[in-house]
Amino acid sequence: MAKPIELGLILDGEDALTFHRYIRNPTDTPEGKKLLLEAYEEAKNSYLK
């Protein structure tokens, strides 16, 4: 049986709050949007082949 992966990352205090706020309302940039669109198109094209 496979052993679960342990990330070993624990956030607490202000780091945990900052991460939680970001996950609930992520910021993005035009470059980030372009990268996601390119990844989506590549994945879509690879899946259909």
N, C-alpha and C positions, 0 to 999 in steps of 0.2 A: 504494500500500500504506500502511496506517495506521502511524503512528509509535508505538512503545511508550510508555506513560506512565512517566515516571521520578518516583518519589516523593521522592527526595532526603532521606529520613529514614534516618539511621544511628545505631543505638544501640550503645554500648560500655560496658564496665565494669559498674558497679552498675546503671545504667539498663537494660542488656541483660538482666542477671540478674533484675531486678524484673519486667520485661516477660515474660520466659520463665516465671517462677513464676506470674504472673497468668494467662497463657494456659493453663498446665497445670491451674490450680485457680482459676478466676475466682470473684470474690465477687459476690453479688447482693443486692439489697434487695427488700422487698415492692413498692416502687414500680416497680422495674425489671422484676420478674416480671409485674406488671400491664400495664406498657407493652408487653412482648413478647407477652403474650396478646392484647392489643388489636390489635397489628400483625398477628399470626397470623390472627385472626378477620377482619380487614379484607382481608388478602390472599386468604384462602380465599373470602370472599364475592365479591371482585372477579374472581377467577379463574373462578368458576362462572357469571358473567353473560355 
